[in-house]
């Protein structure tokens, strides 16, 4: 088993830790994973999110447009 030093490789350590929590699949690990996500996400630059998650964002925006159109048609 390889151990990562969080001082030398904080990104790799956090990635490995969060993935381990996901793989544990317990109530405690899920709670810790949620806490980790809620801690890290506010620190990210919005432009970085746009760039890194563009493949997720565009389909989501299309779904939003579709939902808005369906809602507008239902009101008429």
N, C-alpha and C positions, 0 to 999 in steps of 0.2 A: 504494500500500500504506500502510495506517495503522499507525503505531507507537504502542504504549501505554507509558507511563512507569510502571514498577512501583512507584515511590515515590508517584506521584500517584493511580494507580488499581490497587492491588495485586490486587484481586479480578478485575477485568477482564483484567489481564495474565496472571494464573495460569490463568484460564479459557481464554484464547486460546492460551496456551502448551501446556496439556494437550490441547486439541482439535487443535492443530497436530501434536503428537506422535502422536496417534491417526491422523490423516490421513496422516502420513508412512508408516506401516505398514512399518517396518523393524525388525530385531531390536534395534538400538540405541534406536530411539524407543520400542519396547514396553518395554524395560528401564527407560528413563527415566520412562515413564508409570507403570509399577509403582512405581518409587521415589517419584514424586510422590504417588500414592495412599496408599502406606504411610506417608508423612510427614504428610499432611493429616488422614487419617481419625482417628487417635488424638486429635487436637486438638479434634474436634467434640464438642459436648455431646450426650449420648444423647437428650435431649428434642428437640433440633433434628433429629436423624436420624429419630426417630419421626414428627415432624411432616412433614418434607420427603419422606420415603420411604414414607409410609403406603400409597400405592397399590401399592407393591412388597411391603411387609411383610405385609399381610393375606392376599394369595394364598399367600405363602410359609408363613405360619402354618397356613393351611388344608391345604397339602400336608404339613406336619409332622404334623398331626392324622391325616390320612388314612394316612400311612406308619406312624404308631404303631398305628392301628387294624388295619391289614393285618398288622403284626408280631404284635400280640396274637392275632389270628385264626389266624395260622400256627403259633403256639406251642401252641394248644389241641389 
